[in-house]
Amino acid sequence: MHKLHSALGVATTLKPAAPVTLIRPQAAARAARFFVEKFPGKSLYAVKANPSPDLLRTLWASGITHYDVASIAEVRLVAETLPEAKLCFMHPVKAEEAIAEAYHRYGVRTFSLDTMEELTKIMRATGNATDLELCVRLRVSSEHSELSLASKFGAELGEVKELLMATRQAADALGICFHVGSQAMTPHAYTQALERVRAAIVDAAVTVDIIDVGGGFPSIYPGMEPPALELYFDAIYRAAESLPVSYSSELWCEPGRALCAEYSSLIVRVERRRGDELYINDGAYGALFDAAHVGWRFPVDLLREEGSEAEMQAFSFYGPTCDDMDHMAGPFLLPADIGPGDYIEIGMLGAYGCAMRTGFNGFTAETLVEVTDEPMASMYDDSIVEPRRAKSATVVQIGQ
């Protein structure tokens, strides 16, 4: 096992021909401790954001004991990696076989739903179990978030009364959950959603045991600098305390991006330059799916031993596959003298980057490096205002 210095050291020593994924367990641990210590309730890690077993173990060691799983594959993964973890199957539309396996084999007792049909399915698959925590998902606005989650799932207020009453009769514990969308840029997204929760509770006149405010907690990206997370927590706490069931309910949240965005970054190599376009060796079918398909901008930094005195210039990226759509418009600001053979670190890819990677056209990342430097931006350390470089790194070949 090799030991190297910073991201710059990885680039200059290894001179990798394929992308290299850098991981920062200390950054994920810091984020987890922040939620455990400061969120006024229970934090469930949304596994879909990054299902790495190493990350799961890091979060567990830092106090995250509950996990939001969305498929039977995620149920199996977390159960095998963290046998003592509490699993919450929070996808509102599940295969009946998946529900049965989760309940009978893995001890899952928490499920979400947004229709009477799903409630019936859950009861049938669990043999009309009497020990279920069932969370009814409300549809709420995603207007304050960068990526909408408002159209696919969630019961409307006009139909939720009957569903809440029926679920209350079936469940040992009744919850109400929602999702304001990914990368919510204001705490008002949650207070607005909790007003819908209030209306639903008053209309149905039911006792509620769990109020789950879902995910959406933001991270920092170029052009997206959200308020401090403490402001989100304070707003959620005040709104939840004003609900008519505050005396009887427990507060939950489901951070994904916020717990793992700072965990990973990526080193890529420039293979060609064409004007303000850089051809790099990762892209839309790899860790840069969001950069290509939703126009997400990630922080970038030139990794060159002698540095650069050139002015910054806006570039777009092309990935390594044969497709025109393998294009990341950016803009990504880099020194104007960048060219073939140079290496770039692309930051804040711990959320969804590795999870979305494919092997299309045979391009993939083969090397994983653990580094001890700070991430390129942080919601948890006010001193991080620009990329920091690692003091040491450990190189591990995946598959060993």
Secondary structure, 3 states (H helix, E strand, C coil): CEEECCHHHHHHHHCCCCCEEEECHHHHHHHHHHHHHHCCCEEEEEHHHCCCHHHHHHHHHCCCCEEEECCHHHHHHHHHHCCCCEEEECCCCCCHHHHHHHHHHHCCCEEEECCHHHHHHHHHHCCCCCCCEEEEEECCCCCCEEECCCCCCCECHHHHHHHHHHHHHHCCEEEEECCCCEEECCCHHHHHHHHHHHHHHHHHCCCCCEEECCCCCCCCECCECCCCHHHHHHHHHHHHHCCCCCCCCEEEECCCHHHHHHHEEEEEEEEEEECCEEEECCCCCCCCHHHHHCCCCCCEEEECCCCCCCCEEEEEEECCCCCCCCEEEEEEEEECCCCCCCEEEECCCCCCCCCCCCCHHHCCCCEEEEECCCCCCCCCCCCCCCCCCCCCEEEEECCC
